[in-house]
Amino acid sequence: HLLQGVFTDDTYGDAKLLPGTINSIRERFSSRIDPNVVAVVTGFIGHNTKGRITTLGRGGSDLTATAIGAALKVDEVQVWKDVDGILTADPRLVKTAIPVSQVSYEEASELAYFGAQVLHPIAMQPALKADIPVRVKNSYNPSAPGSVIDKVGNPERMVTAITCKRGVTLMDINSLQMLGAYGFLGAVFADFEKNKVSVDVLASSEVSVSVTLDKKQHEEDIKALVQNLSSFAEVELHHGRAILTLIADVTRSSDVLATVFRVFSAHGIKVEMMSQGASKVNISFIIREDQIDDAILKLHSCFFEDQCDVGFVEGGQIR
């Protein structure tokens, strides 16, 4: 019976589900649990192949729910939080933020990665693989319909939500030697790997790369990285930056960007770097952290409140 239920690897505190877990949960339910009762199952806890108790990492309780949902092929998994589902922006900053009724798994993953405290991307994996929708509901407001996360989301929408990451450092790396693009980029990322520094957002040309580093990176690792890179590149660090991310329909990015830059231009918000294309649902801008609140509030009124002080671009027309 050891390998029945939720079994994981040996990384205590941040354990990952092993590939056979979904089948073992299904077996456990079919052999031990009466289908006529409501099963109450502890989340966040599993065991390794030797039967020792492990705990899952961040989002572990949600992951337990989606794993059980996938094993039992349920109609939907409900996750109860303290907000009315996924919102168009952080309600602590944007008092007029509204719930988004339907989002795709990809949109929800990007939102979580860039700081929206709703569902961790790993927690959605079992539901995504089994094509089971996840509904986010509010324990303090049970009558609110919440947000449904599924494969399609709402393709009609131009912008789904605005999120951000604060306390970011922008690193500009310019080649000192005329290495070919592959030689330069290869050398840059070899040094990142060597110093175990990961990046959030990236933009590159043949002889320069700009990346953002979040505040989780250790200062000594960044110093060592700069020292390594300096042997073939000029490196500049700009602290006090933030990433503003629009979860948007990238196929309509010309309209989205037209509105964004009209807003930024009118309010003196300077974009130091932008990235679009790697994800089909994400457009990111690096700006000074002291301008992030203003930028989010102004964009939210344009995209969600019909109060755009510079005009809103849709289908190439300003309205």
Backbone bond lengths (Angstrom), bond angles and torsions (degrees), N, CA, C in turn:
res aa  C-N    CA-C-N  psi(-1)  N-CA   C-N-CA  omega(-1)  CA-C   N-CA-C  phi
1 H - - - 1.469 - - 1.523 112.28 -
2 L 1.344 117.08 -8.19 1.464 118.49 -174.41 1.526 112.54 -54.87
3 L 1.336 117.48 -40.34 1.458 119.28 -174.37 1.524 112.91 -91.83
4 Q 1.332 116.53 28.36 1.462 118.46 172.94 1.516 108.57 -101.48
5 G 1.336 115.67 153.37 1.456 119.10 179.84 1.516 111.43 88.75
6 V 1.346 115.32 -151.46 1.471 121.19 -174.33 1.523 108.38 -89.44
7 F 1.341 117.50 105.49 1.469 115.77 177.40 1.524 111.69 -115.55
8 T 1.338 113.85 147.25 1.478 121.50 -164.60 1.525 110.23 -136.29
9 D 1.339 114.35 175.47 1.467 118.90 171.66 1.535 108.94 -77.56
10 D 1.352 116.18 -170.97 1.474 119.90 -172.21 1.527 114.04 -94.67
11 T 1.324 118.44 11.59 1.470 119.37 -176.56 1.526 109.46 -81.42
12 Y 1.324 116.58 85.24 1.471 120.61 -177.72 1.525 110.25 -58.67
13 G 1.325 116.61 136.28 1.470 120.34 179.56 1.507 112.85 89.50
14 D 1.350 117.19 -21.38 1.469 119.62 178.54 1.532 108.51 -149.50
15 A 1.334 115.22 44.00 1.469 119.99 -173.46 1.526 111.44 -71.05
16 K 1.333 115.46 144.74 1.474 121.97 178.05 1.530 108.51 -104.98
17 L 1.329 116.81 146.30 1.470 120.60 176.92 1.518 109.58 -67.04
18 L 1.314 117.02 140.43 1.464 120.92 175.57 1.532 108.98 -84.62
19 P 1.340 117.48 156.01 1.466 120.96 -172.81 1.530 115.65 -54.29
20 G 1.336 117.96 -33.18 1.474 118.63 -176.35 1.530 114.74 -84.55
21 T 1.348 117.03 3.12 1.476 120.20 -172.79 1.528 113.67 -58.83
22 I 1.337 117.13 -43.44 1.468 120.03 -176.15 1.531 109.69 -59.46
23 N 1.341 117.10 -44.88 1.473 120.43 178.80 1.524 111.69 -64.91
24 S 1.346 116.03 -38.99 1.470 118.27 -176.99 1.526 110.64 -70.22
25 I 1.359 117.35 -33.15 1.479 119.66 175.85 1.533 108.82 -65.19
26 R 1.340 115.50 -43.16 1.473 119.83 -179.38 1.544 109.90 -59.78
27 E 1.345 116.41 -44.48 1.477 120.53 179.58 1.518 111.21 -62.54
28 R 1.343 114.63 -42.56 1.477 119.95 -179.12 1.531 109.93 -60.13
29 F 1.333 116.58 -45.20 1.464 120.58 -179.32 1.530 110.99 -65.70
30 S 1.338 116.55 -44.23 1.467 118.12 -175.17 1.528 111.04 -69.86
31 S 1.345 117.89 -30.96 1.467 118.94 -175.93 1.531 112.72 -91.03
32 R 1.331 118.52 -25.15 1.476 118.83 -169.65 1.524 114.76 -120.33
33 I 1.348 118.32 -16.36 1.466 118.23 -170.72 1.520 110.49 -118.46
34 D 1.320 115.03 124.87 1.462 121.92 179.19 1.533 109.01 -65.33
35 P 1.352 118.08 124.18 1.475 119.72 -177.47 1.528 113.32 -63.95
36 N 1.343 118.44 -12.54 1.466 120.71 -179.27 1.525 113.55 -90.34
37 V 1.338 117.07 -0.49 1.473 118.14 178.43 1.526 109.23 -109.77
38 V 1.332 114.91 159.41 1.473 120.12 174.12 1.521 107.00 -89.24
39 A 1.308 116.57 116.38 1.465 120.11 -178.41 1.530 109.73 -82.58
40 V 1.327 117.15 129.85 1.466 121.61 174.66 1.526 106.59 -105.54
41 V 1.326 116.33 115.03 1.470 121.02 -172.77 1.530 109.35 -117.72
42 T 1.319 116.38 133.28 1.467 119.86 177.40 1.526 109.53 -69.08
43 G 1.328 116.86 130.44 1.463 120.57 175.86 1.515 110.77 -87.05
44 F 1.341 116.58 170.94 1.472 122.65 168.38 1.532 114.65 77.40
45 I 1.355 116.57 -6.62 1.473 118.39 -174.78 1.526 109.35 -121.63
46 G 1.329 116.35 139.35 1.459 121.12 174.43 1.516 108.07 -142.43
47 H 1.337 116.99 -163.32 1.464 119.75 172.37 1.515 108.83 -146.59
48 N 1.337 115.48 156.27 1.463 118.98 -179.89 1.526 109.93 -85.75
49 T 1.320 116.74 -176.61 1.471 120.09 -174.43 1.536 112.04 -67.86
50 K 1.347 116.44 -14.65 1.482 119.31 177.66 1.530 110.80 -93.79
51 G 1.353 116.04 0.26 1.468 118.44 178.81 1.512 114.28 89.90
52 R 1.356 117.30 3.10 1.476 119.35 178.79 1.517 109.89 -79.65
53 I 1.343 115.91 140.79 1.476 121.34 -177.95 1.532 109.91 -67.50
54 T 1.336 116.39 136.12 1.470 121.53 174.72 1.534 108.00 -127.72
55 T 1.323 115.72 162.23 1.474 118.79 173.20 1.519 108.55 -118.93
56 L 1.332 115.07 142.28 1.465 120.89 -179.46 1.525 108.48 -79.44
57 G 1.327 116.42 163.11 1.472 119.88 -177.75 1.518 111.97 -80.25
58 R 1.346 115.18 -155.92 1.461 121.12 -178.20 1.536 110.00 -56.69
59 G 1.325 116.16 136.93 1.473 119.47 -178.35 1.515 112.69 78.30
60 G 1.348 117.23 14.58 1.465 121.62 -173.87 1.520 114.71 -63.00
61 S 1.339 117.08 -36.62 1.480 119.10 179.80 1.531 110.16 -69.48
62 D 1.336 116.01 -40.72 1.469 119.75 177.24 1.535 110.07 -64.07
63 L 1.330 115.74 -38.74 1.470 120.56 179.35 1.535 110.24 -63.43
64 T 1.349 116.85 -41.27 1.468 120.24 177.12 1.532 109.50 -58.02
65 A 1.351 115.77 -44.09 1.478 120.30 -177.84 1.528 111.35 -63.32
66 T 1.332 117.00 -44.99 1.475 118.67 -177.64 1.532 111.07 -71.46
67 A 1.337 116.86 -32.46 1.475 119.93 177.75 1.529 109.84 -65.75
68 I 1.337 116.83 -43.60 1.472 119.83 178.56 1.532 109.26 -66.49
69 G 1.339 116.34 -41.79 1.470 120.48 178.50 1.519 111.71 -58.72
70 A 1.349 115.91 -43.41 1.472 120.50 179.93 1.534 110.26 -66.50
71 A 1.341 116.32 -39.77 1.472 120.42 -178.79 1.529 111.15 -64.65
72 L 1.337 115.78 -37.41 1.466 119.56 -175.06 1.526 112.53 -95.95
73 K 1.355 115.71 0.91 1.479 121.16 179.97 1.538 111.81 51.04
74 V 1.340 115.55 52.06 1.479 121.05 -178.59 1.535 110.29 -74.38
75 D 1.344 116.19 167.53 1.478 120.16 178.97 1.523 111.43 -71.50
76 E 1.341 116.41 -40.77 1.467 120.06 175.74 1.521 108.82 -157.62
77 V 1.336 115.54 155.15 1.464 121.65 173.99 1.524 106.20 -104.03
78 Q 1.339 117.33 131.57 1.469 120.02 176.06 1.518 108.96 -106.98
79 V 1.335 115.15 132.62 1.461 121.27 177.08 1.528 106.40 -118.50
80 W 1.327 116.51 122.61 1.476 120.39 -175.41 1.522 110.21 -99.30
81 K 1.337 115.32 123.50 1.473 122.34 -176.91 1.524 109.24 -122.51
82 D 1.365 116.44 -163.12 1.474 119.08 179.70 1.530 111.87 -111.73
83 V 1.343 116.49 18.51 1.475 120.73 174.97 1.534 108.42 -132.12
84 D 1.340 116.17 162.02 1.472 120.39 -177.78 1.527 111.84 -76.79
85 G 1.322 116.96 53.11 1.462 119.60 -179.53 1.514 111.19 89.01
86 I 1.326 116.12 -156.34 1.465 121.95 179.52 1.525 107.36 -85.75
87 L 1.336 116.62 129.56 1.467 120.97 -175.17 1.528 110.98 -105.48
88 T 1.337 115.60 162.25 1.472 120.51 -178.66 1.533 112.00 -69.17
89 A 1.336 118.22 -18.11 1.470 122.25 177.53 1.523 107.51 -164.58
90 D 1.321 117.09 174.27 1.466 121.51 178.98 1.536 108.85 -69.40
91 P 1.351 117.57 116.57 1.472 119.61 -175.05 1.530 113.64 -65.37
92 R 1.356 116.73 -17.41 1.472 118.21 177.39 1.522 110.95 -69.01
93 L 1.332 116.09 -28.23 1.475 120.42 178.15 1.523 110.44 -98.03
94 V 1.335 116.35 -48.07 1.465 120.65 -174.57 1.531 108.31 -103.61
95 K 1.333 115.28 99.02 1.473 119.75 -175.96 1.538 111.35 -63.85
96 T 1.334 116.66 -21.97 1.471 120.85 -176.96 1.532 112.47 -95.17
97 A 1.350 116.92 12.07 1.474 120.15 179.03 1.527 109.85 -59.48
98 I 1.333 115.94 140.92 1.469 119.91 -177.48 1.527 110.09 -122.58
99 P 1.338 117.46 153.35 1.472 118.90 178.44 1.530 111.01 -68.44
100 V 1.319 115.18 147.79 1.472 121.57 175.69 1.525 106.18 -102.44
101 S 1.334 117.17 120.49 1.468 118.79 -170.85 1.528 113.10 -71.04
102 Q 1.348 117.38 -31.56 1.466 119.34 -175.56 1.520 110.15 -144.15
103 V 1.333 117.25 126.82 1.467 120.87 175.86 1.527 108.61 -133.12
104 S 1.325 115.73 156.25 1.469 119.33 177.43 1.530 109.17 -85.09
105 Y 1.344 115.74 161.60 1.470 119.82 177.12 1.529 110.40 -56.66
106 E 1.337 116.04 -40.21 1.470 120.29 -177.74 1.528 110.80 -63.74
107 E 1.345 115.99 -43.73 1.471 119.60 178.13 1.526 110.70 -63.21
108 A 1.341 116.50 -44.19 1.471 120.22 -178.81 1.528 110.93 -63.63
109 S 1.347 117.37 -37.95 1.480 120.91 178.47 1.519 110.83 -64.10
110 E 1.331 116.57 -44.55 1.474 120.04 179.46 1.529 110.42 -63.81
111 L 1.329 116.85 -41.79 1.467 120.50 179.03 1.520 110.61 -60.17
112 A 1.336 116.14 -44.79 1.461 120.05 -178.62 1.521 110.37 -65.65
113 Y 1.339 116.45 -41.91 1.464 120.10 -178.62 1.526 110.77 -61.47
114 F 1.338 116.27 -37.86 1.462 118.83 -178.73 1.522 112.79 -92.79
115 G 1.327 116.60 22.89 1.453 118.07 165.13 1.512 117.97 105.98
116 A 1.343 119.92 -4.97 1.475 118.45 177.55 1.527 107.51 -71.43
117 Q 1.323 116.54 122.06 1.472 120.37 -173.26 1.527 110.91 -82.60
118 V 1.310 117.58 66.09 1.464 117.62 -179.13 1.533 109.84 -116.96
119 L 1.297 118.36 -76.46 1.463 120.81 -178.43 1.520 109.25 -129.84
120 H 1.314 116.49 131.77 1.463 120.18 178.96 1.537 108.62 -72.40
121 P 1.355 117.82 138.50 1.474 119.96 -178.08 1.528 113.81 -52.83
122 I 1.341 117.23 -39.48 1.473 120.04 -178.58 1.528 110.00 -63.29
123 A 1.350 116.26 -34.21 1.471 120.15 -177.83 1.526 111.71 -66.22
124 M 1.325 116.88 -21.57 1.473 119.28 -177.93 1.524 113.05 -88.87
125 Q 1.330 117.28 -13.43 1.467 120.77 -172.39 1.533 114.39 -54.73
126 P 1.369 118.91 -50.09 1.471 117.68 -178.21 1.528 112.32 -60.99
127 A 1.344 117.44 -38.47 1.466 120.87 180.00 1.527 110.36 -67.32
128 L 1.331 115.96 -41.03 1.465 120.76 179.55 1.536 109.76 -60.82
129 K 1.351 116.21 -48.11 1.471 120.01 -177.97 1.523 111.32 -62.80
130 A 1.347 116.68 -35.35 1.470 119.88 -177.00 1.537 111.45 -92.16
131 D 1.342 115.96 0.04 1.473 122.19 -178.98 1.536 111.80 56.07
132 I 1.341 114.75 48.78 1.476 120.51 177.85 1.523 107.96 -112.19
133 P 1.339 118.55 125.99 1.464 119.29 179.81 1.534 111.90 -67.38
134 V 1.345 115.25 148.22 1.470 121.27 176.31 1.528 106.99 -114.41
135 R 1.328 116.89 126.80 1.466 119.91 178.70 1.532 109.05 -107.02
136 V 1.343 116.15 126.58 1.467 121.39 178.40 1.525 108.00 -96.86
137 K 1.345 116.80 119.50 1.467 122.32 -176.50 1.537 110.00 -119.61
138 N 1.342 116.14 164.99 1.462 122.06 -178.08 1.532 110.08 -108.26
139 S 1.353 116.50 117.86 1.476 120.33 179.54 1.526 111.63 -61.30
140 Y 1.351 116.57 -29.19 1.472 119.65 -177.40 1.527 112.35 -86.87
141 N 1.319 116.71 -8.11 1.471 120.90 -179.05 1.536 108.28 -144.78
142 P 1.359 116.67 67.52 1.472 120.10 -170.31 1.527 114.54 -60.77
143 S 1.349 117.37 -23.11 1.472 118.53 -176.95 1.536 111.99 -77.61
144 A 1.347 117.52 -15.97 1.488 119.74 178.53 1.531 108.45 -66.26
145 P 1.363 117.15 136.44 1.473 119.10 -175.19 1.530 113.98 -66.84
146 G 1.337 117.26 -23.21 1.463 119.97 -179.96 1.523 112.48 78.80
147 S 1.336 115.90 -169.05 1.470 121.85 -179.63 1.517 109.37 -116.76
148 V 1.330 116.10 138.14 1.462 120.02 176.08 1.531 108.63 -102.92
149 I 1.340 115.56 128.19 1.465 121.30 176.33 1.526 106.90 -103.82
150 D 1.332 116.30 121.19 1.468 119.38 179.27 1.530 109.43 -144.23
151 K 1.328 117.23 -169.88 1.480 119.19 -175.08 1.516 113.35 -71.74
152 V 1.340 118.08 -27.32 1.471 118.84 -171.05 1.519 115.44 -104.17
153 G 1.348 118.85 -29.77 1.459 119.91 -176.00 1.521 110.62 65.72
154 N 1.339 116.04 -143.74 1.469 120.70 178.79 1.522 108.92 -124.44
155 P 1.348 117.86 95.59 1.466 120.52 -174.09 1.538 113.80 -66.34
156 E 1.338 117.67 -12.90 1.480 120.38 -179.07 1.529 112.01 -72.91
157 R 1.322 116.14 -23.26 1.464 120.77 -168.40 1.524 111.51 -82.66
158 M 1.333 117.05 140.64 1.462 119.84 178.29 1.536 110.22 -83.78
159 V 1.346 116.75 -48.28 1.473 121.09 178.11 1.521 107.66 -124.97
160 T 1.339 116.24 132.12 1.471 121.37 -178.43 1.518 111.07 -93.41
161 A 1.328 116.95 -44.33 1.465 120.36 -175.77 1.525 110.16 -163.69
162 I 1.337 114.41 163.80 1.471 121.50 177.58 1.524 106.78 -122.43
163 T 1.318 116.59 129.53 1.457 119.10 178.56 1.523 108.95 -137.83
164 C 1.325 117.18 174.58 1.477 118.21 -178.69 1.518 110.63 -155.38
165 K 1.321 114.10 164.01 1.466 122.11 172.89 1.520 106.50 -128.73
166 R 1.327 116.93 123.78 1.474 120.82 -178.18 1.520 110.25 -98.40
167 G 1.337 116.03 173.35 1.463 120.45 175.22 1.512 113.04 65.05
168 V 1.333 115.43 38.57 1.465 120.94 -174.98 1.531 109.67 -101.69
169 T 1.335 116.80 146.87 1.465 121.72 174.00 1.528 108.56 -109.21
170 L 1.328 115.70 133.24 1.470 121.15 176.60 1.527 107.99 -97.58
171 M 1.333 116.70 128.28 1.472 120.81 178.83 1.524 108.92 -116.06
172 D 1.329 116.18 121.46 1.472 121.91 175.35 1.525 108.59 -102.17
173 I 1.324 117.23 128.28 1.469 122.37 -177.81 1.526 107.74 -123.68
174 N 1.333 117.10 115.81 1.468 121.35 -179.44 1.523 109.76 -115.81
175 S 1.330 116.44 129.57 1.460 121.29 -177.06 1.534 110.84 -65.84
176 L 1.336 115.73 135.37 1.479 120.34 175.61 1.525 109.93 -91.24
177 Q 1.331 116.00 -23.12 1.472 119.59 -179.45 1.521 106.61 -109.62
178 M 1.291 117.99 155.12 1.460 119.60 179.09 1.532 109.49 -84.95
179 L 1.324 115.09 60.47 1.469 118.63 174.57 1.521 108.08 -68.05
180 G 1.320 117.09 150.88 1.468 118.08 171.37 1.524 108.61 -65.39
181 A 1.310 116.75 162.16 1.468 120.26 -175.42 1.528 111.77 -54.50
182 Y 1.358 116.14 -45.52 1.472 117.30 -175.91 1.527 111.02 -67.20
183 G 1.360 116.51 -35.52 1.468 119.84 179.22 1.520 110.85 -65.20
184 F 1.335 116.62 -44.53 1.464 122.07 -178.53 1.533 111.05 -66.24
185 L 1.343 115.78 -51.57 1.471 119.14 -178.14 1.529 111.25 -63.44
186 G 1.335 115.47 -39.40 1.469 119.43 178.36 1.520 111.05 -60.10
187 A 1.351 116.26 -44.83 1.465 120.63 -179.48 1.531 110.91 -64.96
188 V 1.344 116.67 -41.42 1.474 121.10 -179.74 1.529 110.04 -59.67
189 F 1.343 116.30 -50.99 1.467 117.88 -173.73 1.525 113.05 -76.43
190 A 1.329 116.69 -22.17 1.472 119.02 172.79 1.530 108.83 -63.86
191 D 1.340 116.86 -40.79 1.476 120.21 179.05 1.532 111.48 -68.63
192 F 1.348 117.16 -36.49 1.474 119.72 176.64 1.527 109.88 -61.68
193 E 1.344 114.89 -43.32 1.467 118.82 -178.66 1.524 110.64 -66.21
194 K 1.338 116.02 -43.26 1.461 121.01 -178.57 1.536 111.26 -58.83
195 N 1.343 116.32 -38.29 1.471 120.35 -177.11 1.536 113.23 -95.59
196 K 1.355 115.13 6.19 1.482 121.15 178.10 1.527 112.40 53.84
197 V 1.333 115.71 44.09 1.470 120.93 177.00 1.524 107.48 -108.60
198 S 1.339 116.57 127.15 1.475 119.07 -179.85 1.521 109.92 -108.10
199 V 1.320 115.67 156.31 1.470 120.36 -175.98 1.528 109.73 -115.17
200 D 1.342 115.36 155.57 1.467 120.83 176.86 1.521 110.28 -96.44
201 V 1.334 115.37 -59.43 1.465 121.17 -173.31 1.519 107.69 -124.05
202 L 1.332 116.37 143.46 1.458 120.36 -174.44 1.526 110.56 -138.98
203 A 1.317 115.79 141.12 1.471 120.57 170.28 1.525 105.94 -138.45
204 S 1.345 117.50 139.19 1.472 117.39 -176.55 1.521 111.81 -143.23
205 S 1.339 113.80 156.97 1.463 121.21 169.35 1.531 105.15 -129.77
206 E 1.341 116.72 -170.78 1.468 117.79 -175.39 1.522 112.57 -64.02
207 V 1.339 117.15 -34.87 1.473 118.86 -174.22 1.531 113.28 -122.64
208 S 1.335 118.10 11.81 1.469 118.77 176.14 1.530 109.99 -148.78
209 V 1.338 113.92 150.68 1.461 120.90 177.39 1.517 107.61 -136.08
210 S 1.330 116.88 135.75 1.466 120.79 171.01 1.517 107.54 -117.43
211 V 1.335 116.44 133.30 1.464 120.48 179.32 1.522 109.29 -136.02
212 T 1.330 115.99 159.32 1.461 118.95 172.84 1.520 108.98 -111.44
213 L 1.345 114.72 143.73 1.460 122.16 178.06 1.519 106.87 -119.29
214 D 1.345 117.57 132.66 1.467 116.64 -179.11 1.523 110.49 -90.31
215 K 1.348 115.71 174.08 1.471 119.91 -171.10 1.525 113.20 -72.49
216 K 1.352 117.51 -6.27 1.477 119.33 177.16 1.537 111.75 -73.59
217 Q 1.349 116.18 -18.76 1.475 118.78 -177.81 1.539 109.41 -71.68
218 H 1.336 115.89 141.10 1.469 119.81 -179.59 1.522 110.71 -77.67
219 E 1.327 114.71 137.78 1.471 121.28 -177.59 1.529 111.38 -56.93
220 E 1.361 116.31 -41.45 1.481 118.85 -177.46 1.535 111.03 -67.53
221 D 1.348 117.17 -33.27 1.470 120.03 177.58 1.531 110.23 -66.16
222 I 1.347 115.74 -40.09 1.475 119.82 179.99 1.532 109.81 -66.30
223 K 1.353 116.41 -40.75 1.485 119.68 178.93 1.526 110.69 -61.40
224 A 1.345 116.03 -44.64 1.469 120.47 180.00 1.528 110.16 -63.62
225 L 1.335 116.38 -39.12 1.466 121.49 179.11 1.528 110.45 -62.65
226 V 1.341 116.04 -46.70 1.479 120.44 -179.56 1.532 109.61 -59.65
227 Q 1.327 115.64 -41.34 1.473 119.83 179.80 1.538 110.51 -61.94
228 N 1.329 116.85 -45.53 1.476 120.91 178.75 1.527 111.20 -62.05
229 L 1.345 116.48 -46.94 1.467 120.68 -177.44 1.528 111.73 -64.17
230 S 1.343 115.78 -31.40 1.479 120.13 -175.18 1.520 113.28 -64.08
231 S 1.352 117.29 -13.71 1.469 118.70 179.71 1.536 110.86 -71.47
232 F 1.337 118.02 -21.34 1.469 118.69 179.45 1.533 113.11 -137.25
233 A 1.345 116.88 3.63 1.470 118.74 -177.55 1.525 110.74 -147.58
234 E 1.329 113.86 158.36 1.462 120.26 173.34 1.538 105.94 -94.16
235 V 1.329 116.72 129.15 1.475 120.05 -174.61 1.529 110.09 -119.48
236 E 1.312 116.45 130.37 1.473 121.10 174.91 1.517 109.24 -122.92
237 L 1.338 116.09 135.92 1.467 121.00 177.13 1.523 109.13 -110.51
238 H 1.317 116.55 134.43 1.466 121.19 176.34 1.520 107.45 -122.85
239 H 1.336 115.92 110.32 1.471 119.69 -178.64 1.533 110.18 -87.02
240 G 1.339 116.27 174.77 1.471 120.56 175.46 1.519 113.03 67.95
241 R 1.329 116.60 38.30 1.463 120.34 178.38 1.534 109.48 -110.96
242 A 1.333 115.64 168.30 1.470 120.74 177.42 1.519 108.50 -141.64
243 I 1.336 115.52 152.81 1.473 120.68 174.60 1.525 107.02 -102.07
244 L 1.314 116.77 122.80 1.463 121.30 172.43 1.526 106.31 -102.35
245 T 1.318 117.22 122.52 1.466 121.02 -176.50 1.522 110.98 -118.49
246 L 1.319 115.09 128.27 1.462 120.40 171.92 1.522 107.45 -99.41
247 I 1.319 116.08 125.08 1.460 120.07 170.90 1.527 103.92 -87.88
248 A 1.319 116.12 108.23 1.468 120.37 -167.23 1.525 110.33 -145.07
249 D 1.313 115.00 166.44 1.460 122.12 175.53 1.534 107.57 -80.39
250 V 1.334 115.88 103.16 1.468 120.69 -173.28 1.536 111.80 -64.87
251 T 1.332 117.19 -22.30 1.475 117.95 177.84 1.530 111.12 -68.28
252 R 1.335 116.73 -14.85 1.466 120.26 176.99 1.530 110.77 -112.90
253 S 1.346 114.84 29.61 1.469 119.03 -172.50 1.527 113.20 -64.60
254 S 1.339 118.84 -27.40 1.474 118.97 -179.66 1.524 110.29 -62.64
255 D 1.339 117.53 -42.68 1.468 121.02 177.13 1.527 111.11 -66.61
256 V 1.339 115.48 -44.05 1.477 119.81 -179.58 1.526 109.92 -59.77
257 L 1.358 115.73 -49.00 1.469 119.87 -177.05 1.525 111.81 -66.73
258 A 1.335 116.56 -35.11 1.470 119.56 178.99 1.529 109.80 -60.41
259 T 1.334 116.35 -44.16 1.472 119.94 179.10 1.532 110.33 -67.07
260 V 1.337 116.73 -46.63 1.470 120.98 -177.85 1.532 110.81 -57.11
261 F 1.338 116.77 -48.83 1.473 118.38 -175.21 1.525 112.55 -72.67
262 R 1.335 117.53 -27.09 1.469 118.96 172.81 1.533 109.84 -64.19
263 V 1.340 115.76 -43.17 1.476 120.98 178.50 1.529 110.14 -63.51
264 F 1.349 116.12 -50.31 1.467 119.81 -177.46 1.528 111.42 -61.33
265 S 1.324 116.78 -41.76 1.464 120.96 -179.19 1.531 110.78 -63.97
266 A 1.341 116.41 -43.62 1.470 120.68 -177.86 1.523 111.75 -66.30
267 H 1.341 117.25 -27.03 1.468 119.53 -174.17 1.526 113.24 -112.60
268 G 1.337 116.53 13.95 1.469 120.14 174.52 1.520 113.98 65.69
269 I 1.332 116.84 30.89 1.472 120.14 179.44 1.528 107.94 -95.68
270 K 1.346 115.52 119.40 1.470 120.05 -173.03 1.527 110.17 -96.65
271 V 1.331 116.01 126.59 1.472 120.67 176.33 1.524 108.19 -89.37
272 E 1.333 116.57 123.81 1.474 119.92 -178.38 1.530 111.24 -95.05
273 M 1.322 115.88 -19.07 1.468 119.59 178.80 1.525 106.80 -167.18
274 M 1.320 116.79 151.13 1.468 118.76 172.77 1.526 109.94 -142.23
275 S 1.320 115.19 158.44 1.457 119.21 -177.85 1.524 109.02 -144.43
276 Q 1.320 114.90 131.71 1.460 120.12 177.80 1.514 108.05 -152.25
277 G 1.320 117.10 144.08 1.465 117.67 172.98 1.502 114.13 126.03
278 A 1.354 117.65 -38.60 1.471 118.45 -178.69 1.523 109.79 -66.20
279 S 1.333 115.45 -38.35 1.465 119.88 176.83 1.518 107.77 -109.34
280 K 1.321 115.96 147.37 1.471 119.28 -179.85 1.527 112.11 -84.15
281 V 1.349 116.80 0.77 1.471 118.15 -176.17 1.534 113.24 -129.99
282 N 1.331 116.90 9.56 1.464 118.31 -170.95 1.529 111.32 -132.03
283 I 1.351 116.00 128.42 1.474 121.45 170.36 1.526 106.00 -124.19
284 S 1.334 117.13 122.13 1.470 120.23 -175.25 1.523 111.75 -117.83
285 F 1.333 115.05 143.32 1.470 122.74 178.95 1.526 108.13 -126.64
286 I 1.337 116.12 137.13 1.470 119.66 174.47 1.524 106.97 -101.09
287 I 1.343 115.40 122.66 1.465 120.03 178.56 1.532 108.28 -134.06
288 R 1.344 116.60 172.66 1.465 119.89 177.10 1.529 109.15 -67.12
289 E 1.341 115.56 141.24 1.466 119.00 -177.00 1.531 111.91 -62.66
290 D 1.330 117.42 -30.48 1.474 118.59 -178.96 1.542 112.33 -72.39
291 Q 1.345 117.35 -4.93 1.469 120.09 177.65 1.531 112.74 -109.50
292 I 1.348 116.80 -1.99 1.475 119.07 -170.31 1.532 112.27 -66.65
293 D 1.342 117.45 -42.41 1.472 119.43 -177.90 1.527 110.70 -61.67
294 D 1.323 115.80 -46.99 1.463 121.30 -179.56 1.540 110.05 -59.90
295 A 1.340 115.46 -44.22 1.476 120.42 -178.35 1.537 111.01 -61.46
296 I 1.336 116.63 -45.04 1.475 120.20 -178.62 1.530 110.50 -65.14
297 L 1.331 116.93 -45.18 1.476 120.63 -178.73 1.528 111.14 -61.61
298 K 1.344 116.51 -43.49 1.477 119.88 -178.22 1.536 110.54 -67.78
299 L 1.333 117.41 -42.49 1.468 119.79 -179.74 1.537 110.92 -68.26
300 H 1.338 115.87 -36.70 1.472 118.39 179.67 1.526 110.06 -63.08
301 S 1.354 117.00 -41.62 1.475 116.60 180.00 1.520 111.16 -65.95
302 C 1.339 118.26 -30.45 1.468 120.35 178.18 1.529 111.75 -72.06
303 F 1.336 116.32 -50.37 1.457 119.67 -170.93 1.534 114.03 -82.71
304 F 1.346 116.95 -25.06 1.473 118.08 -172.88 1.526 115.09 -124.86
305 E 1.327 118.06 -12.13 1.471 118.14 -173.12 1.525 113.13 -119.64
306 D 1.351 117.26 4.45 1.471 120.26 -178.33 1.522 112.53 53.42
307 Q 1.331 116.40 36.01 1.469 119.78 179.41 1.526 108.23 -131.28
308 C 1.323 115.14 62.71 1.461 119.26 -175.09 1.521 109.48 -93.93
309 D 1.333 116.76 114.11 1.470 118.16 -175.01 1.535 112.92 -76.54
310 V 1.357 117.08 -4.38 1.476 118.48 179.68 1.524 111.69 -120.47
311 G 1.322 116.93 5.30 1.470 119.26 -176.46 1.517 110.67 88.85
312 F 1.314 116.29 143.59 1.466 123.48 -174.58 1.525 107.78 -111.86
313 V 1.331 116.72 130.73 1.467 119.18 -176.12 1.528 109.44 -97.31
314 E 1.331 115.88 126.56 1.466 120.93 176.40 1.525 107.96 -144.06
315 G 1.345 115.01 129.42 1.464 119.60 -177.94 1.518 111.93 58.99
316 G 1.353 115.52 32.98 1.468 119.80 179.95 1.517 114.73 76.68
317 Q 1.341 116.95 -2.49 1.481 120.18 -178.53 1.537 109.27 -107.02
318 I 1.338 115.66 142.29 1.474 119.78 175.43 1.522 107.69 -88.63
319 R 1.331 115.20 129.85 1.474 115.69 177.23 1.520 109.65 -130.21
